[in-house]
Amino acid sequence: MRAQIFVDNKLIFTTDTAAHVITDFEQTHEIDLLLRGVR
């Protein structure tokens, strides 16, 4: 899983880490991802 945050159609943040896909939603409560600013 990756995360990207866009503001006004511009990429502002992207993940610096990767996480496995959530396969058991009932057992997964949170995932910590490190976001990096994009210039």
C-alpha positions in Angstrom: 0.0 0.0 0.0 1.2 3.5 -0.8 -0.2 6.9 0.1 -0.1 10.1 -1.8 -1.6 13.4 -0.9 -2.5 15.9 -3.6 -3.5 19.6 -3.2 -4.9 21.4 -6.2 -3.8 18.5 -8.4 -0.2 18.8 -7.2 1.6 16.0 -5.4 2.5 17.3 -2.0 3.4 14.2 0.1 4.2 10.5 -0.8 5.0 7.6 1.4 8.6 6.8 2.2 7.7 3.3 3.4 5.7 0.4 2.1 3.1 -1.6 4.0 1.5 -4.9 3.1 -2.1 -4.8 1.7 -4.7 -5.1 4.4 -6.4 -8.5 4.0 -8.2 -8.7 7.4 -10.0 -5.4 8.0 -11.4 -6.6 11.3 -7.9 -7.2 12.8 -6.2 -4.1 11.3 -6.8 -0.9 13.2 -4.0 1.4 12.0 -0.9 1.5 9.8 2.0 3.9 10.4 3.4 5.4 7.2 6.2 7.9 6.9 5.3 10.8 4.5 7.9 12.8 2.7 7.3 16.2 1.2 7.6 16.5 -2.6 9.1 19.6 -4.1 
